[in-house]
Amino acid sequence: MRKKISGIIAICWALFQMYLIIVPGDMLPTQLRAIHLGFALVLMWLIRPLKTKKWTAPEWLQNTETIVLGTLSAAICAYIFFNAQRYDFYAYGYTTLDKIVSVVGILLILYATYRVLGLSLVIIAGVFILYALLGKYIPGNFGHRGFQPVVLATKLFLTSDGVFGSILGTSATLVFIYLIFGGFLKTMGGGKFFTDISYAGFGNRRGGPAKMAVVSSCLFGSISGSTIANVVTTGTITIPLMKDIGYKPEFAGAVEAVASTGGQYMPPIMGATAFIMAQMMNVDYSEIVKAAFVSAILYYLALLLMVDFEAAKTGMKGMAKDTLPNAKKVLKEGWHFIIPFVVMLYVLFVMKYTAQHAAMFAIAIMLVLCFIRKPGRDFLKKVGESLIDGAKSAITVAIPCACIGIVVGVILITGVGLEFSSLMRLLSGGSMFPLLLIMMLTSLILGLGVPTTAAYILVQVIAVPTLIELGVNPMAANLFCLYFAVISSITPPVALAAITAANIAGADPFKTGWTAVRLGISGFVIPFVFVYQPGLLLIGSFGEILTAVLSCTFGVIALSGALQQYFFGILKKWETAILFAAAVCLITPNTILDIV
């Protein structure tokens, strides 16, 4: 019963939001966000019953919690929907019921976030709430007049500065439709197509399964919207194959973790976080895709070289050709999954339509092509499954975005963002490189156990303005934060992607995490390069772009060889040192060092 009800609600949610893209109405932004959050909360209580790793609540308690919290969530979001116009025109004079709804709504979102993500983001939000409440007791520049609990709740829940602000709005208008697109692609067989084409192209090469993991995770990761989902989806196939040909379990797990993590940065979809970046920067989405393209390619180039060098060192062979799918057969059966991407890019870059409409065109083309190839009752069943899969994955974005709205709201009403900027400038001495190191650590810490979207928004609000003030290109500053929000998934001690991959590989999570850091080292270096050399983001003159791309490409190749101690043969220690020095010279933005 629970599964049927959740399926119906997920389908209704998906169809409703798709309808609004096709036939836009005069609904207020706050009203759309209230409906979006209401669906997400109700669906979450249905599909995530009350239990922990060691304990499962009795069925009667699970059902009671679902009914009570689901009804309460729907009622609160409905209340916001019907009163949205009143809230948009004044910020004071709230009724007693307004205040009760605000307090209960904030508590409900914190608890829902805990159920979706665990404690990490809840603790961050809790710290900011305490800061807002206890401001008058904090000495120095970080002190402020403080807020009463009920006043704070109304400011965070009933104004556009908090829960129902632009962050949740981006989830409702942009991210959701691309998660639905991902659901269609996965359920209709697109995920299998990309995996099979990776098998056919790389399976028989040296270290074939590892290269196959890199390519398939890159393709699937860009659309999945979740690093963990990518690891689980592709890793269950690729990790055992890597182990079979001789890769150590921790290495196999690390390859999958690093490859799946990079998918969140890989155009054209970039795990949907790029849409939030475009909205926060107020630029066209195509600009984000263009800027990120080269650095994303370099990330995967480094990983492919790493796995190739490892295979060469240990004498690994590829898989036998007769065990691999035939490339022509795979393309013949799945060519129609390429067409939606071509259509999406054409609609985005040539027709200049919005990102939402580009996704709708891509979904429509995919449905037409899939129906032509395999019509029948099974097609309608898959359409329903696609809508359900996409809506369920949207829960892990919508609810955290609502929680981040609490953090952003506190930053706005207290002005603490300016103080953070001042503190960062003080700690860095006003110098660029120390500030970048501080921002990197901040991104990695805030990203521990938090999805890419949430981690990026947190750092963007706090740190990006400071970088821009010091003269960093706004695109470079934002992509710097996104890169480290992405890479936090493989950074110990939490390293959720590495831990998930280690469980599949039967490897030590700690060893897998540090191996992943080594394999993903380019992800720690490239952001520093494009801050100093925006040419890597295709910004600047042709000469600047060419110099940045070539020097960084050769630098990444040299760094990969030095870390693996292999380059056209196993390296001696002095050869490794020379190659590492060459990598440093090439990556460092200096023409003389490039020549050296």
VOGU-3710 file (C-alpha; in Angstrom, 3 decimals, decimal comma):
1> mrkkisgiia> 0,000/0,000/0,000  2,792/2,434/0,962  4,552/1,739/-2,365  1,376/2,334/-4,416  0,538/5,600/-2,648  4,100/6,899/-2,973  4,092/5,983/-6,679  0,849/7,877/-7,302  2,115/10,948/-5,423  5,463/10,869/-7,276
11> icwalfqmyl> 3,719/10,676/-10,668  1,335/13,515/-9,761  4,261/15,655/-8,604  6,240/15,044/-11,801  3,294/15,613/-14,143  2,230/18,781/-12,316  5,654/20,399/-12,587  6,081/19,310/-16,202  2,665/20,831/-16,973  3,748/24,155/-15,460
21> iivpgdmlpt> 6,737/24,269/-17,825  4,553/23,609/-20,867  1,661/25,847/-19,764  3,070/28,521/-17,413  0,428/30,153/-15,249  0,327/33,190/-12,987  1,308/31,272/-9,851  3,496/33,224/-7,434  7,061/31,872/-6,940  6,339/31,194/-3,266
31> qlraihlgfa> 3,264/29,159/-4,207  5,233/26,947/-6,605  7,941/26,432/-3,984  5,332/25,515/-1,353  3,823/22,857/-3,642  7,306/21,575/-4,522  8,339/21,238/-0,883  4,972/19,771/0,113  5,252/16,962/-2,439  8,884/16,313/-1,438
41> lvlmwlirpl> 8,074/16,063/2,280  4,993/13,855/1,885  6,823/11,538/-0,516  9,846/11,372/1,788  7,771/10,218/4,793  6,253/7,505/2,594  9,421/6,036/1,089  11,698/6,406/4,126  9,974/4,668/7,049  11,257/5,157/10,578
51> ktkkwtapew> 14,343/3,002/11,088  18,091/3,130/11,641  20,915/0,751/10,738  20,425/-1,147/13,999  16,727/-0,663/14,683  13,484/-0,719/12,741  10,333/0,752/14,230  7,222/-1,471/14,477  4,957/-1,183/11,454  2,185/0,577/13,420
61> lqntetivlg> 4,660/3,257/14,534  5,996/3,687/10,993  2,471/4,128/9,642  1,487/6,517/12,431  4,556/8,691/11,828  3,919/8,728/8,070  0,268/9,736/8,481  0,920/12,396/11,140  4,009/13,997/9,575  2,721/13,615/6,021
71> tlsaaicayi> -0,557/15,314/6,891  1,245/18,028/8,865  3,669/18,672/5,971  0,847/18,928/3,444  -1,166/21,228/5,720  1,749/23,604/6,395  2,720/23,863/2,712  -0,944/24,370/1,758  -1,156/27,149/4,353  1,878/28,861/2,790
81> ffnaqrydfy> 0,354/28,424/-0,678  -2,938/30,102/0,206  -1,281/32,923/2,170  1,664/33,537/-0,193  0,309/36,791/-1,554  -0,149/38,184/1,953  3,461/37,306/2,890  4,867/38,826/-0,282  3,481/42,267/0,576  4,360/42,693/4,232
91> aygyttldki> 6,848/41,335/6,727  5,203/42,230/10,041  1,895/41,747/11,800  1,883/37,978/11,580  -1,013/36,131/13,200  -0,654/33,570/15,974  -1,287/30,793/13,451  1,458/32,225/11,190  3,905/31,967/14,080  2,876/28,408/14,984
101> vsvvgillil> 3,199/27,322/11,350  6,672/28,907/11,154  8,040/27,187/14,262  6,568/23,787/13,365  7,692/24,190/9,730  11,326/24,882/10,685  11,420/21,873/13,044  9,797/19,678/10,394  12,388/20,657/7,766  15,289/20,009/10,147
111> yatyrvlgls> 13,930/16,562/10,987  13,206/15,763/7,326  16,756/16,795/6,397  18,100/14,464/9,059  16,046/11,609/7,592  17,357/12,320/4,100  21,030/13,159/4,771  21,840/12,426/8,384  23,150/14,961/10,875  25,732/16,880/8,805
121> lviiagvfil> 23,537/19,592/7,269  21,229/19,670/10,311  24,193/20,511/12,547  25,274/23,319/10,213  21,748/24,752/10,154  21,485/24,354/13,927  24,701/26,295/14,478  23,412/29,170/12,346  20,070/29,188/14,186  21,890/29,361/17,535
131> yallgkyipg> 24,013/32,177/16,157  20,870/34,117/15,212  19,287/33,506/18,626  22,360/34,268/20,767  23,860/37,141/18,763  23,688/39,665/21,589  25,902/37,435/23,751  28,643/37,156/21,097  31,451/39,707/21,510  33,283/41,509/18,720
141> nfghrgfqpv> 32,300/42,021/15,110  30,339/38,768/14,932  27,873/39,905/17,586  24,449/41,303/16,662  21,196/42,260/18,359  19,827/38,696/18,323  16,325/37,439/17,557  13,546/35,939/19,612  12,814/32,305/18,574  9,342/33,034/17,149
151> vlatklflts> 10,499/36,176/15,326  13,415/34,230/13,825  11,105/31,409/12,716  8,754/33,821/10,910  11,656/35,541/9,157  13,074/32,211/7,999  9,771/30,585/7,037  7,446/33,333/5,843  9,751/35,600/3,833  11,584/35,051/0,562
161> dgvfgsilgt> 14,923/35,285/2,383  14,617/31,857/4,001  13,138/28,438/3,342  10,972/29,517/0,402  13,698/31,631/-1,175  15,524/31,354/-4,490  17,475/28,226/-3,495  14,298/26,152/-3,174  13,003/27,979/-6,253  15,884/26,667/-8,351
171> satlvfiyli> 15,156/23,139/-7,167  11,510/23,584/-8,160  12,019/25,182/-11,545  15,326/23,847/-12,895  16,802/20,910/-11,032  13,571/18,911/-10,807  12,969/18,594/-14,556  16,523/17,390/-15,175  16,156/14,756/-12,479  12,988/13,639/-14,281
181> fggflktmgg> 15,024/13,515/-17,505  17,575/11,361/-15,708  14,787/9,096/-14,491  13,546/8,610/-18,065  17,042/7,949/-19,373  17,776/5,376/-16,682  14,454/3,510/-16,815  14,184/3,460/-20,613  17,616/1,843/-20,869  19,888/4,821/-21,457
191> gkfftdisya> 22,073/4,002/-18,450  22,663/0,483/-19,784  23,409/1,889/-23,240  26,150/4,190/-21,929  27,641/1,363/-19,856  27,579/-1,047/-22,803  29,153/1,457/-25,173  31,926/1,964/-22,602  32,389/-1,825/-22,431  32,616/-2,088/-26,200
201> gfgnrrggpa> 35,034/0,818/-26,543  37,438/0,145/-23,675  36,841/-3,360/-22,329  39,595/-5,052/-24,354  42,174/-2,317/-23,724  44,904/-2,492/-21,102  43,113/-2,144/-17,751  39,876/-2,184/-19,741  37,314/-2,503/-16,910  38,838/0,491/-15,092
211> kmavvssclf> 38,713/2,655/-18,229  35,191/1,397/-18,801  34,287/2,493/-15,254  35,743/5,953/-15,868  33,858/6,522/-19,127  30,509/5,030/-18,073  30,544/6,871/-14,730  31,440/10,109/-16,512  28,492/9,738/-18,908  25,975/8,542/-16,336
221> gsisgstian> 27,240/10,789/-13,535  26,545/13,977/-15,431  22,822/13,196/-15,519  22,300/11,242/-12,290  22,355/14,217/-9,901  23,889/12,047/-7,170  27,439/10,756/-6,739  26,286/7,927/-4,471  23,597/6,822/-6,917  26,213/6,781/-9,665
231> vvttgtitip> 28,614/4,656/-7,598  25,887/2,147/-6,785  24,483/2,026/-10,331  27,713/1,582/-12,302  30,000/0,353/-9,520  28,141/-2,910/-8,945  29,160/-3,846/-12,501  32,581/-2,259/-12,925  34,214/-2,867/-9,532  34,018/-6,711/-9,656
241> lmkdigykpe> 35,372/-6,639/-13,228  38,320/-4,462/-12,149  39,112/-6,878/-9,330  38,879/-9,848/-11,695  41,677/-8,580/-13,940  44,001/-7,804/-11,013  43,276/-4,351/-9,576  43,447/-4,259/-5,780  40,026/-3,861/-4,104  40,837/-0,409/-2,705
251> fagaveavas> 42,106/0,751/-6,116  39,012/-0,561/-7,894  36,731/1,152/-5,385  38,710/4,382/-5,626  38,512/4,444/-9,448  34,725/4,150/-9,342  34,422/6,765/-6,584  36,589/9,317/-8,401  34,875/8,692/-11,754  31,389/8,982/-10,255
261> tggqymppim> 32,334/12,119/-8,332  33,604/13,902/-11,443  30,274/13,358/-13,164  28,822/16,114/-10,961  31,131/18,547/-12,762  30,860/17,099/-16,273  28,844/18,999/-18,906  26,241/19,107/-20,284  24,123/18,545/-17,136  26,772/18,623/-14,366
271> gatafimaqm> 24,555/16,815/-11,879  22,072/19,732/-12,070  24,134/21,937/-9,703  25,175/24,111/-12,639  21,578/25,318/-12,941  21,726/26,688/-9,411  25,062/28,315/-10,220  23,615/29,947/-13,339  20,728/31,358/-11,318  22,960/32,622/-8,497
281> mnvdyseivk> 25,366/34,225/-10,992  22,528/35,509/-13,167  24,168/34,177/-16,331  23,002/31,891/-19,121  23,421/28,190/-18,340  25,370/27,707/-21,574  28,119/29,958/-20,165  28,595/27,577/-17,228  28,814/24,555/-19,542  31,346/26,243/-21,823
291> aafvsailyy> 33,541/27,360/-18,928  33,568/23,963/-17,192  34,207/21,823/-20,276  38,032/21,847/-20,511  38,673/21,422/-16,784  36,209/18,507/-16,656  37,990/16,810/-19,562  41,357/17,274/-17,814  39,959/15,686/-14,646  38,976/12,546/-16,551
301> lalllmvdfe> 42,143/12,554/-18,655  44,182/12,386/-15,441  42,069/9,518/-14,099  42,311/7,536/-17,365  46,090/7,963/-17,354  46,281/6,830/-13,730  44,406/3,584/-14,357  46,353/2,968/-17,589  49,709/3,462/-15,857  48,618/1,164/-13,018
311> aaktgmkgma> 47,644/-1,529/-15,523  50,930/-1,119/-17,416  53,007/-1,382/-14,214  51,362/-4,623/-13,163  51,014/-6,167/-16,635  47,206/-6,283/-16,651  45,381/-7,259/-19,812  42,010/-6,221/-21,096  38,929/-8,408/-21,221  38,492/-11,008/-23,932
321> kdtlpnakkv> 36,657/-9,603/-26,975  34,129/-12,428/-27,001  32,959/-11,404/-23,516  32,245/-7,813/-24,567  29,181/-6,370/-26,288  29,538/-5,614/-29,983  29,883/-1,851/-30,547  27,837/-1,832/-33,758  25,058/-3,837/-32,120  25,026/-1,555/-29,062
331> lkegwhfiip> 24,804/1,568/-31,244  22,119/-0,011/-33,421  19,985/-0,806/-30,384  20,621/2,391/-28,428  21,455/5,207/-30,863  18,185/6,906/-29,959  19,536/7,725/-26,474  22,100/10,072/-28,052  19,464/12,107/-29,910  17,873/13,700/-26,770
341> fvvmlyvlfv> 21,260/15,140/-25,767  21,790/16,565/-29,240  18,307/18,100/-29,126  18,906/19,493/-25,625  22,153/21,175/-26,649  20,583/22,540/-29,844  17,644/24,011/-27,935  19,961/25,505/-25,317  22,758/26,889/-27,449  21,171/27,534/-30,857
351> mkytaqhaam> 17,498/28,246/-30,183  18,399/29,978/-26,885  15,433/28,502/-25,031  15,427/28,141/-21,241  17,055/25,129/-19,606  13,617/23,858/-18,502  12,292/23,869/-22,063  15,466/22,182/-23,332  14,868/19,326/-20,883  11,214/19,053/-21,929
361> faiaimlvlc> 12,199/18,844/-25,618  14,763/16,146/-24,766  12,199/14,129/-22,771  9,615/14,428/-25,555  12,066/13,254/-28,238  13,195/10,363/-26,053  9,612/9,237/-25,448  8,763/9,376/-29,146  11,858/7,421/-30,161  11,448/4,811/-27,394
371> firkpgrdfl> 7,785/4,311/-28,282  8,584/3,870/-31,980  11,208/1,249/-31,159  9,294/-0,614/-28,447  5,564/0,222/-28,386  3,078/-1,564/-26,121  1,829/-1,704/-22,544  5,351/-2,104/-21,214  6,148/1,384/-22,559  3,487/3,042/-20,389
381> kkvgeslidg> 4,733/1,113/-17,370  8,249/2,421/-17,987  6,957/5,981/-18,322  5,390/5,672/-14,878  8,566/4,153/-13,430  10,609/6,999/-14,939  8,428/9,655/-13,344  8,593/7,873/-9,992  12,374/7,444/-10,163  12,949/11,100/-11,059
391> aksaitvaip> 10,580/12,405/-8,370  12,149/10,219/-5,680  15,629/11,431/-6,567  14,353/15,029/-6,325  13,701/14,521/-2,606  17,450/14,553/-1,913  17,658/17,998/-3,541  14,400/19,709/-2,528  14,547/19,039/1,224  18,256/19,954/1,635
401> cacigivvgv> 17,597/23,136/-0,408  14,851/24,053/2,061  17,279/23,486/4,930  19,967/25,554/3,208  17,355/28,300/2,973  17,541/28,457/6,778  21,319/29,006/6,630  21,063/31,594/3,856  18,264/33,360/5,724  20,377/33,680/8,881
411> ilitgvglef> 23,307/35,010/6,838  21,072/37,651/5,259  19,238/38,869/8,364  22,309/38,951/10,625  24,849/40,231/8,071  27,297/37,548/9,172  28,346/36,984/5,546  30,236/40,279/5,583  32,005/39,266/8,781  32,995/35,908/7,265
421> sslmrllsgg> 34,479/37,786/4,319  36,399/40,069/6,669  37,677/37,082/8,663  38,853/35,317/5,500  40,683/38,425/4,332  42,285/38,746/7,774  43,397/35,108/7,890  44,769/35,264/4,355  46,492/38,595/4,870  44,700/39,836/1,773
431> smfplllimm> 46,755/37,471/-0,415  45,121/35,365/-3,081  46,773/31,972/-2,574  46,199/31,720/1,225  42,583/32,776/0,635  42,156/30,028/-1,966  43,562/27,470/0,487  41,108/28,645/3,157  38,245/28,443/0,682  39,330/24,954/-0,378
441> ltslilglgv> 39,325/23,744/3,233  35,992/25,452/3,879  34,463/23,762/0,843  35,816/20,355/1,818  34,614/20,710/5,432  31,136/21,958/4,507  30,924/19,226/1,891  31,495/16,398/4,363  28,429/14,208/4,083  26,493/16,912/2,210
451> pttaayilvq> 25,384/16,596/-1,440  27,184/18,680/-4,056  24,309/21,131/-4,477  24,097/21,900/-0,757  27,870/22,180/-0,326  28,224/24,556/-3,281  25,464/26,884/-2,085  26,883/27,080/1,440  30,353/28,036/0,235  29,081/30,308/-2,522
461> viavptliel> 27,124/32,452/-0,091  29,994/32,718/2,388  33,168/32,829/0,327  32,653/33,734/-3,334  32,061/37,478/-2,734  35,460/37,710/-1,025  37,261/36,159/-3,980  35,516/38,458/-6,416  36,497/41,466/-4,290  40,150/40,406/-4,661
471> gvnpmaanlf> 39,835/40,460/-8,438  39,038/36,828/-9,266  36,836/36,312/-12,320  33,282/35,565/-11,010  33,012/32,414/-13,144  36,350/31,132/-11,833  35,355/31,905/-8,237  32,064/30,014/-8,521  33,564/27,024/-10,349  36,337/26,907/-7,722
481> clyfavissi> 33,684/26,412/-5,034  31,788/23,874/-7,135  34,925/21,846/-7,846  35,728/21,405/-4,161  32,089/20,819/-3,265  32,245/17,959/-5,775  35,619/16,594/-4,658  34,556/16,507/-0,983  32,772/13,226/-1,795  36,146/11,445/-1,961
491> tppvalaait> 37,957/13,379/0,776  38,505/11,537/4,120  37,383/11,247/6,834  33,781/11,118/5,525  34,310/10,467/1,769  30,820/9,085/1,146  31,533/8,087/-2,468  34,717/6,247/-1,473  32,991/4,490/1,439  30,127/3,357/-0,789
501> aaniagadpf> 32,569/2,060/-3,413  34,663/0,355/-0,711  31,586/-1,538/0,506  30,977/-2,844/-3,025  34,663/-3,718/-3,469  35,033/-5,364/-0,051  37,926/-2,987/0,669  39,076/-0,921/3,621  37,154/2,406/3,457  40,085/4,437/4,791
511> ktgwtavrlg> 42,553/3,019/2,247  39,996/3,451/-0,510  39,479/7,089/0,486  43,164/7,977/0,381  43,654/6,068/-2,882  40,757/8,091/-4,296  42,469/11,325/-3,204  45,609/10,256/-5,083  43,672/9,294/-8,208  41,634/12,493/-8,067
521> isgfvipfvf> 44,605/14,762/-7,344  43,965/16,760/-10,517  40,659/17,816/-8,959  42,615/19,506/-6,176  45,007/21,254/-8,572  42,926/22,365/-11,575  40,730/24,874/-9,660  43,817/26,799/-8,536  45,020/26,896/-12,132  41,840/28,363/-13,596
531> vyqpglllig> 41,625/31,022/-10,887  45,045/32,308/-11,992  44,546/31,382/-15,656  40,901/31,960/-16,679  41,963/30,858/-20,151  41,354/27,304/-18,897  37,687/28,313/-18,629  37,818/29,572/-22,240  37,837/33,158/-20,968  40,257/35,628/-22,582
541> sfgeiltavl> 42,128/35,944/-25,870  42,878/32,982/-28,130  46,549/33,037/-27,084  45,681/33,029/-23,363  43,227/30,163/-23,826  45,661/28,088/-25,915  48,541/28,616/-23,481  46,438/27,722/-20,437  44,910/24,607/-22,020  48,173/23,214/-23,417
551> sctfgvials> 50,320/23,871/-20,334  47,706/22,431/-17,969  47,139/19,382/-20,194  50,834/18,517/-20,257  51,031/19,318/-16,543  48,212/16,888/-15,736  49,889/14,178/-17,843  53,210/14,697/-16,047  51,550/14,744/-12,613  49,691/11,494/-13,326
561> galqqyffgi> 52,932/9,813/-14,400  54,820/11,068/-11,355  52,169/9,875/-8,889  51,945/6,444/-10,543  55,757/6,285/-11,050  55,226/5,191/-14,636  55,784/7,006/-17,928  56,666/4,879/-20,972  58,079/2,451/-18,406  58,517/2,179/-14,636
571> lkkwetailf> 60,315/5,267/-13,320  63,326/5,448/-11,059  63,136/7,827/-8,100  65,160/10,559/-9,810  63,000/10,256/-12,936  59,871/10,554/-10,805  61,291/13,699/-9,180  62,019/15,273/-12,578  58,544/14,427/-13,869  56,936/15,863/-10,729
581> aaavclitpn> 58,997/19,053/-11,111  57,886/19,287/-14,725  54,263/18,928/-13,606  54,643/21,753/-11,092  56,296/24,023/-13,667  53,631/23,330/-16,285  50,675/23,738/-13,947  52,024/26,915/-12,339  50,735/29,915/-14,353  54,098/31,254/-15,524
591> tildiv> 55,387/31,264/-19,113  59,067/30,951/-18,097  58,283/27,908/-15,942  56,307/26,389/-18,824  59,386/26,701/-21,037  61,590/25,170/-18,311
//
